[in-house]
Amino acid sequence: MRLKVTLSKRLADHLLNALFILISVLLAFWLNEVRETGKQKNATELAKQIIIEEFESNLDILNRWLPYHEELLKECEDFIRNKLDTVNEFKLGYFDNYNNGIQREILTNSAWTLIEDSEVKFNIKSRLSINRIYEQQQFVISATNDIIDFLNQRELFDLSKTKENYIIFYSLLAELCGQEKAMIKELSIEIKDLKE
């Protein structure tokens, strides 16, 4: 009988120790999960703030660019309608509002890489909309580069293509203004959504 009581006591003691070990391991896993979740939440919030700051900076740049480009577009349209037959060479100096080039500041996309970071956990909707903004930005950059490339072409100095060059410049500038307007609209909406 004594052997049975000792064996039962030992078995109960072992089971109790096993239960404590199991609880300790589960608690350690739970604490690690809480720590990782907190770390991911902090990384996501930091990434969100950096993306918002970059979007706001790009929006400010576009809000400075667009009025300049629209004024230049209006002047180019007036020039094509009223003075195109009076010139025999392509010269941007004919436009009073053309100063400091086409691209005055650079749109940045440095924060784009943050949505690919394994520590950052954006929901699918946010991830897709952030990607869409950066892809829209590529269209603005492409439209800007198209104008810069056009202004660096040899055909620009071909006097027989003067009228054609003004029309091409006008259409490239109109495309840039359209892309900027679309980007301003999308950026404004996305910044508001990210801040909520």
PAGU-906107 format. One line per 8 residues: number of its first residue (from 1); for each residue x, y, z of C-alpha. Coordinates in Angstrom, 1 decimal, m for minus. Last residue first. Example, Ala and Ser with C-alpha at 12.3 -4.5 7.8 and 13.67 -1.06 7.14 Angstrom:
# residues 2
2	13.7/m1.1/7.1; 12.3/m4.5/7.8
END
This chain:
# residues 196
196	m7.4/57.3/m41.1; m4.1/58.9/m42.1; m3.6/56.4/m44.9; m7.0/57.1/m46.4; m6.4/60.9/m46.5; m2.9/60.4/m48.0; m4.5/58.1/m50.6; m7.2/60.5/m51.6
188	m4.8/63.4/m52.0; m2.3/61.2/m53.9; m5.0/60.0/m56.4; m6.1/63.6/m57.2; m2.6/65.0/m57.5; m1.6/62.0/m59.6; m4.5/62.5/m62.0; m3.7/66.2/m62.4
180	0.0/65.5/m62.9; m0.8/62.9/m65.6; m3.0/65.3/m67.4; m0.4/68.1/m67.2; 2.3/65.8/m68.6; 0.0/64.7/m71.4; m0.7/68.3/m72.3; 3.1/69.0/m72.3
172	3.7/66.1/m74.7; 0.9/67.4/m77.0; 2.2/70.9/m77.0; 5.8/69.8/m77.6; 4.6/67.7/m80.5; 2.6/70.7/m82.0; 5.7/73.0/m81.6; 7.9/70.4/m83.2
164	5.5/69.9/m86.2; 5.6/73.6/m86.8; 9.4/73.7/m86.8; 9.9/70.6/m88.8; 11.5/72.2/m91.9; 13.8/74.1/m89.6; 15.5/70.9/m88.3; 16.9/72.0/m85.0
156	14.4/70.1/m82.9; 15.1/67.1/m85.1; 18.4/66.8/m83.2; 16.6/65.6/m80.1; 17.3/67.0/m76.6; 14.0/68.8/m76.2; 12.1/65.6/m77.1; 14.0/63.6/m74.5
148	13.2/66.2/m71.8; 9.5/66.1/m72.9; 9.4/62.3/m72.8; 11.2/62.3/m69.5; 8.4/64.4/m68.0; 5.7/62.1/m69.4; 7.7/59.1/m68.0; 8.0/60.7/m64.6
140	4.3/61.4/m64.5; 3.6/57.8/m65.6; 6.0/56.4/m63.0; 4.1/58.4/m60.4; 0.9/56.5/m61.4; 2.9/53.3/m60.6; 3.8/54.7/m57.2; 0.2/55.6/m56.5
132	m1.0/52.1/m57.6; 1.6/50.4/m55.3; 0.2/52.4/m52.4; m3.4/51.4/m53.4; m2.5/47.7/m53.6; m0.6/47.6/m50.3; m3.5/49.5/m48.6; m6.1/47.1/m49.9
124	m4.0/44.0/m49.1; m3.5/45.0/m45.4; m0.1/46.4/m44.6; 2.3/44.3/m42.5; 5.8/45.7/m42.4; 8.4/43.4/m40.9; 8.9/41.5/m44.1; 9.7/44.7/m46.0
116	8.0/44.8/m49.4; 5.8/47.8/m48.4; 9.0/49.6/m47.4; 10.5/49.5/m50.8; 8.1/52.2/m52.1; 9.5/54.6/m49.4; 12.2/55.8/m51.7; 9.8/56.9/m54.4
108	10.8/60.5/m54.9; 9.5/63.2/m57.2; 12.3/65.4/m58.3; 12.1/69.2/m58.5; 12.1/71.8/m61.3; 11.4/69.5/m64.2; 10.4/71.4/m67.3; 13.1/74.0/m67.4
100	13.9/76.9/m65.1; 11.8/79.4/m67.0; 9.2/79.1/m69.7; 6.5/81.6/m68.8; 7.3/84.1/m71.6; 7.2/81.4/m74.3; 9.1/82.4/m77.4; 12.3/81.5/m75.5
92	11.3/77.9/m76.0; 12.7/78.1/m79.5; 11.7/76.0/m82.5; 12.6/77.8/m85.7; 10.8/79.4/m88.6; 8.3/81.6/m86.8; 5.4/83.7/m88.0; 3.0/80.8/m89.0
84	3.0/79.5/m85.4; 2.0/82.9/m84.0; m1.7/82.8/m83.3; m3.1/79.3/m82.8; 0.2/77.6/m82.0; 1.3/80.4/m79.7; m2.0/80.4/m77.9; m1.7/76.7/m77.3
76	1.9/77.1/m76.1; 0.8/79.9/m73.7; m1.9/77.7/m72.3; 0.6/74.8/m71.9; 3.1/77.0/m70.2; 0.4/78.2/m67.8; m0.6/74.6/m67.2; 3.0/73.5/m66.7
68	3.6/76.3/m64.1; 0.3/75.6/m62.4; 1.0/71.9/m62.3; 4.6/72.0/m61.0; 3.9/73.6/m57.6; 1.0/71.3/m56.7; 3.1/68.4/m58.1; 5.9/69.3/m55.7
60	3.5/69.6/m52.7; 2.0/66.2/m53.6; 5.4/64.6/m53.8; 6.2/65.9/m50.3; 2.8/64.7/m49.0; 3.4/61.3/m50.6; 6.9/61.1/m49.0; 5.6/62.0/m45.6
52	2.7/59.6/m45.9; 5.1/56.8/m46.9; 7.4/57.6/m43.9; 4.4/57.6/m41.6; 3.1/54.3/m42.9; 6.6/52.7/m42.7; 6.8/53.8/m39.0; 3.3/52.4/m38.3
44	4.1/49.1/m40.0; 7.4/48.8/m38.1; 5.6/49.5/m34.8; 2.9/46.9/m35.6; 5.5/44.4/m36.7; 7.4/44.8/m33.4; 4.2/44.6/m31.4; 3.2/41.4/m33.2
36	6.7/40.0/m32.7; 6.6/40.8/m28.9; 3.0/39.3/m28.6; 4.1/36.2/m30.5; 7.2/35.8/m28.2; 5.0/36.2/m25.2; 2.6/33.5/m26.4; 5.5/31.1/m27.2
28	7.0/31.7/m23.8; 3.6/31.2/m22.1; 3.2/28.0/m24.0; 6.6/26.8/m22.9; 6.0/27.8/m19.3; 2.5/26.1/m19.3; 4.0/22.9/m20.7; 6.8/23.0/m18.1
20	4.3/23.6/m15.3; 2.1/20.7/m16.5; 5.2/18.4/m16.7; 6.1/19.4/m13.2; 2.5/18.6/m12.0; 2.5/15.3/m13.9; 5.8/14.4/m12.3; 4.5/15.3/m8.8
12	1.3/13.3/m9.4; 3.3/10.3/m10.6; 5.6/10.6/m7.6; 2.6/10.8/m5.2; 0.9/7.9/m6.9; 4.1/5.8/m6.7; 4.5/6.7/m3.0; 0.9/5.8/m2.3
4	1.2/2.5/m4.2; 4.4/1.6/m2.5; 2.8/2.3/0.9; 0.0/0.0/0.0
END
